[in-house]
Amino acid sequence: MSLFKHITRQNSPTVLFLTRHLSSSATATTTTTTTTSKLHDRYTFEPPASLSSSSQNPNEPPTKPHRKKPKPRYQPPSSLDRTGKKPIRSSLPFDFRFSYTESSQTVRPIGLREPKYSPFGPDRIDRPWTGVCAPAVDPKVKELDGDEDPKLEEERKKKREYVQGNPLTNAERKALVLQCERGKTKRQVNMGRDGLTHNMLIEIHNHWKYTEAVRIKCMGVPTVDMKNVCTQLEDKTFGKVIFRHGGTLILYRGRNYNPRKRPVIPIMLWKPHEPVYPRLIKTTIDGLSIEETKAMRKRGLAVPALTKLAKNGYYAHLVSMVRDAFLACELVRIDCQGLERSDYKKIGCKLRDLVPCVLVTFDKEQIVIWRGKDYKHLKDGYFLKDRESFDDDDDNDDGDLLMDEDEELNNTNL
């Protein structure tokens, strides 16, 4: 063995030549034996087409037998092809808006932040988008916000009367309210800072498919004007508010409501951009000079806060609190730390219209309002009850919304 290693180290070229010669001779021998084999003649063997090398292209990779088809590429709803599909026609007698409680028809916008583009998607409904709403009448409207046709209100009233049918009895109303308690059902629609939105109508009708009444929880900015929330809910859904406790409402669908014949409500695919409205805070307050306006803003920020608003709280008593505070002081400050800037701007706008008052500043997350020179204390019954039963026989006048403090303390949570 040592002798073989010694010869290999000295004569390595010779060994390599011998190795190559032997391997080539062995290959030639096997080729000869293969060609001279008689198996093909004796057994007439032919390989199947799946095993033959000529059936597959050497340049292509081998195909897998159980390969899954690739998933189609995702396309957002706004980019889907609607060729051959007719636009959705809805016979609802009101203008489609993103929010029905937070958009006022009395305040006209002064411009748009982007070109007019329908939030329902291109060519999906038969109503044009004006930048603010999709009007039910006059499909060729060119204004940003037009006046509503008086015929629409009459049509809504007729539809609502037909759907509601005969009014509920006291026993029926109490039975529906008990069914909507928190411990007995989880069906609830939450209303946030945007108020009653268009897509919330679809959600309410989806609940009405399985139950006669649905619980609605209102939080944040819309609760400043709960009377408007109840009015818009009944006006746009053709239902009836049969109970209210704080920000919790029970909305009844009606005796003649048919889930199979529910109204066609097109869905909004995204939130539209808000148009440009006039500024809430002016450089100088009407009737005051620049120096007097600056002094009033500085003095208003130093006034003790009337109250501090909690995030997503219940603000129904804010209007009455401000009215009472104006009897003792001409400036009122409301602490809004922790709230979104858009939220306390909306609250200030509601206070300006409901109290009424003059907005002074929104600096340092505060709402400072002034009662004005010729202030008159209003008593129009805006102090809502914390608990209302709209169909009680004892309530002869639904417009009288005042209540005693003893009754308010005795109320229990829903």
Secondary structure, 3 states (H helix, E strand, C coil): CHHHHHHHHHCHHHHHHHHHHHHHHHHHHHHHHHHCCCHHHHHCCCCCCCCCHHHCCCCCCCCCCCCCCCCCCCCCHHHCCCCCCCCECCCCCCCEECECCCCCCCCCCCECCCCCCCCCCCCCECCCCCCCEECCCCCCCCCCCCCCCHHHHHHHHHHHHHHHCCCCCHHHHHHHHHHCCCCCCCCEEEECCCCCEHHHHHHHHHHHCCCCEEEEEECCHHHHHHHHHHHHHHHHHCCEEEEEECCEEEEECCCCCCHHHCCCCCCCCCCCCCCECCCCCCCCCCCCCHHHHHHHHHHHHHCCEEEECCCCCCCCCHHHHHHHHCCCCCEEEEECCCCCHHHHHHHHHHHHHHCCCEEEECHHHEEEEECCCCCCCCCCCCCCCCEEECCCCCCCCCCCCCCCHHHHHCCCCC
